[in-house]
Amino acid sequence: MEFVGENLKGCTPPGPPLPPQSFSCKKTAKTLFGEITLPWGVCINSAAPVNLRPDYPNYGPTEGTWPTLAACKAACK
């Protein structure tokens, strides 16, 4: 029996390519105890539910949109 994982090196999954990601800076979050200000900015995927759904735990407004995590970290302090 052949181990399938060995054949996956360098393979791209079938199907359409994934959409490009972007990152946003978050400095506040909704918690069980109310809205809090984070001690430093946190970069998260702009499409994460925590950014899009006000009923989602840790929801909070975000600032900016950067094409890479590194660019977001440089701007989000």
Sequence and secondary structure as in RCSB ss.txt:
>XXXX:A:sequence
MEFVGENLKGCTPPGPPLPPQSFSCKKTAKTLFGEITLPWGVCINSAAPVNLRPDYPNYGPTEGTWPTLAACKAA
CK
>XXXX:A:secstr
   GGGGGTT   SSS      EEEEEEEEETTEEEEEEEEEEEETTSHHHH TTSTT   EEEEESSHHHHHHH
  
